[in-house]
Amino acid sequence: MSRNVKSYFEVHSHNYSHAELYPLIIDKIKNSISIDIDTKLLDVGCGDGSFIKSLVKAGLKMDFFATDISLKMLEQARENLRDYDVALFVADAFKIPVTSDMKFDVIHIDSVLHHLIGKTRGKSTLLIKKMLGLLVAKLSSNGILIVEEWYY
């Protein structure tokens, strides 16, 4: 991921959540998979952690993992999620630091894809396809990938 994107969020970290969509997403998760304590969720581009906080407040008990490229955003997530058991790590979404055999039942990626910018539109598209391919490969056999993305 571009160093410019990382530096932007280090300076401009603030709430980027789309909380108005969370009830719809939570319903989709509840209706799509069987949830128990062993269910693993990865939140890519977790920002301030508000998505995971919404899941917990909705009564979903899972094994939560969250990553963001920005240390400043992750510090906000750490503060916002201080009462919850969440594995938080700073990482480029192309290099998520989990074991190669670890699979997730739910992967949520929020407002990340539009930051994957290549030198041409075609190269940007290839970066997005690569990212989605990496995430799909991390899904369990019945896992779901939830993409939140804004088109400008």
Secondary structure, 3 states (H helix, E strand, C coil): CCHHHHHHHHHCCCCCCCHHHHHHHHHHHHHHCCCCCCCEEEEECCCCCHHHHHHHHCCCCCEEEEEECCHHHHHHHHHHCCCCCEEEEECCHHHCCCCCCCCEEEEEEECCHHHCCCCCHHHHHHHHHHHHHHHHHCEEEEEEEEEECCCC
